[in-house]
Amino acid sequence: MTDHTSVKNFHLIDQLATLTDHRERDGLNMHLAQMLMDVIKPLSISVSLVMSDRNDYRWIPVLHLRPDASIQLRDPLHADFLSLDQVREGTPRFRCLEMNLPVAVDAAESGATHLTILPLFVGGAKADSGIIEIASSNRLPLHELAIVDRMLHVYRNMHSMFLYSERDVLTGLANRKSFEETFYKSLHENPNFYASWAKGIAPDKNIDRRSSETNEHFWLAMVDVDHFKQVNDKYGHQIGDEVLILIARIMKNTFRGYDRVYRFGGEEFVILMRSAWHDTAMATLERFRKNMEEYLFPQVGCITVSIGMNIINGGDPPDVVCNKADQAVYYAKRHGRNQVCSYMSLVENGLIETDVKDGGIELF
Ligand SMILES: Nc1nc2c(ncn2[C@@H]2O[C@H](COP(=O)(O)OP(=O)(O)OP(=O)(O)O)[C@@H](O)[C@H]2O)c(=O)[nH]1
C-alpha cells in the first residue's frame, strides 16, 4: 500500500469515527454531507426529508452544501407546509424511495449536472423518509458509489440508535427526554419568537385577534386520559396498553405532521403545536377530543380525555409551560372531564389564579 493510499484510508476511517462521536441526532445530516463532500468532492450535496399531513406528502429541503460551504438548514417544525413541493409518483426522487436504491439522473434530464439520489433511510416512500442528492459534473464511478453506500450504512445505524432513544417503546411516539430539546429548538429557530422569549415579553392576551398566519406561535397541550385506572382494573393491563397504542394512533391522525406528539409517561401525552391563533389551536384540540369521544375502543368502548393548553411565551422554561397546561387539565378534570381548557382563558376569566411568575413578570 502506498503512503498516499494509507493516508486516504486513514482519513476515511477518521471521518467515520467522528460520525459516531455524535451524541444527538442533530448535526448527523450535516456531518454526513461534509464527509461526502470531502471524500467525493461533488458540486453540491442536498438533503431533503418527507413531511406529511394526513395523505399529503411533501419535500422539505433541510440542507444544501457546496464546496464554498454555503449551507441552508431548516427544521420541519418551522416549514410552511403548503409551500413545499409535493412528493410526486414517477419522479426520480420517488423512484429512489420506492425502490430503496440509488437513482442516477443524467445532466440532460436534470439540467447542467448529473444527480445521484440515494435513500437516506431504508423503508420506502412515506413520512419520515428522506433522500440525499449528490450533484456532480460526471456520473459517480462505482467505487465512489460504494463509499457513499458504506457511509450511509454507518449513518443509518447511528440514526436508528438515536431514534430508539427518543421513542416511547409502547406507542412509538416521542418520549419525554426528547421534549425539552425540541422545546428550546422551536424557540431558537424562530427569530421573532425567540427574541420575545429571551426578553421575557409577556404573552399578549389579545393574541387571537392580532396574530397573523405569518406570525405563528407555539402552543403546548397536556392530554390526560379520563378514568384510565378503571380500564386497567376492569379489563387488565394488556388491554390498557392497547388503548394507549390506539390513542397514540388517533393523535397521529388528528395532528399535522409538523406538530409534535409525545407520551410523557402513563396515560399522559403532550402536544407541541404551531398556530397563529388561540382559537384555531383550541379548535384543533377540540377536534382531537371529539375524535376520541367518538372512537369505540375494542372491548372497552368509549374513552375520553381532558386537555389543558397554554401558549409558549414570556420566557417560560418547559417545566413552567407544562405546569400551567397541567393546571388547565386539573381544572378540566374537576369540572366534568372530557373537555379542552385554555390556561390563558381560565386566568382571564378569573377561574384559576396565576401562581407561577413568568421570568419575574406577572402575566395578567
Ligand atoms: N396499561 C397501562 N396502564 C398504565 C401505564 N402507565 C400508567 N398506567 C395506569 O394509569 C392509571 C392512571 O390512573 P390515575 O392517575 O388514578 O388516573 P385516572 O384513573 O385516569 O383518573 P383521572 O385522571 O382522574 O380521570 C393507573 O392505573 C396506572 O397504573 C401503562 O403504560 N400501561
The ligand as a Tripos MOL2 file, in Angstrom:
@<TRIPOS>MOLECULE
LIG
   32    34     1     0     0
SMALL
NO_CHARGES

@<TRIPOS>ATOM
      1 N1        -51.9490   -0.2330   30.9020 N.pl3     1 LIG1
      2 C1        -51.1510    0.7360   31.3390 C.ar      1 LIG1
      3 N2        -51.5370    1.4880   32.3930 N.ar      1 LIG1
      4 C2        -50.7410    2.4740   32.8210 C.ar      1 LIG1
      5 C3        -49.4990    2.7410   32.2050 C.ar      1 LIG1
      6 N3        -48.9270    3.7760   32.8660 N.ar      1 LIG1
      7 C4        -49.7860    4.1450   33.8430 C.ar      1 LIG1
      8 N4        -50.8890    3.3660   33.8250 N.ar      1 LIG1
      9 C5        -52.0740    3.3960   34.7010 C.3       1 LIG1
     10 O1        -52.7980    4.6010   34.5080 O.3       1 LIG1
     11 C6        -53.6600    4.7740   35.6390 C.3       1 LIG1
     12 C7        -53.7220    6.2410   35.9780 C.3       1 LIG1
     13 O2        -54.6980    6.3850   36.9760 O.3       1 LIG1
     14 P1        -54.9990    7.7220   37.7270 P.3       1 LIG1
     15 O3        -53.7620    8.5910   37.7430 O.co2     1 LIG1
     16 O4        -55.6010    7.3780   39.0190 O.co2     1 LIG1
     17 O5        -56.0000    8.4960   36.8290 O.3       1 LIG1
     18 P2        -57.3530    8.0740   36.1250 P.3       1 LIG1
     19 O6        -57.8850    6.7480   36.5810 O.co2     1 LIG1
     20 O7        -57.1140    8.2000   34.6470 O.co2     1 LIG1
     21 O8        -58.3520    9.1650   36.6280 O.3       1 LIG1
     22 P3        -58.4850   10.6840   36.1860 P.3       1 LIG1
     23 O9        -57.1580   11.1200   35.6020 O.co2     1 LIG1
     24 O10       -58.7910   11.4190   37.4520 O.co2     1 LIG1
     25 O11       -59.5720   10.7730   35.1810 O.co2     1 LIG1
     26 C8        -53.0810    3.9040   36.7450 C.3       1 LIG1
     27 O12       -53.9390    2.8040   36.9590 O.3       1 LIG1
     28 C9        -51.7420    3.4100   36.1740 C.3       1 LIG1
     29 O13       -51.4370    2.0970   36.6100 O.3       1 LIG1
     30 C10       -49.1060    1.9020   31.0910 C.ar      1 LIG1
     31 O14       -48.0300    2.0590   30.4770 O.2       1 LIG1
     32 N5        -49.9580    0.9320   30.7040 N.ar      1 LIG1
@<TRIPOS>BOND
     1     1     2 1
     2     2     3 ar
     3     2    32 ar
     4     3     4 ar
     5     4     5 ar
     6     4     8 ar
     7     5     6 ar
     8     5    30 ar
     9     6     7 ar
    10     7     8 ar
    11     8     9 1
    12     9    10 1
    13     9    28 1
    14    10    11 1
    15    11    12 1
    16    11    26 1
    17    12    13 1
    18    13    14 1
    19    14    15 2
    20    14    16 1
    21    14    17 1
    22    17    18 1
    23    18    19 2
    24    18    20 1
    25    18    21 1
    26    21    22 1
    27    22    23 2
    28    22    24 1
    29    22    25 1
    30    26    27 1
    31    26    28 1
    32    28    29 1
    33    30    31 2
    34    30    32 ar
@<TRIPOS>SUBSTRUCTURE
     1 LIG1         1 GROUP 0 **** ****
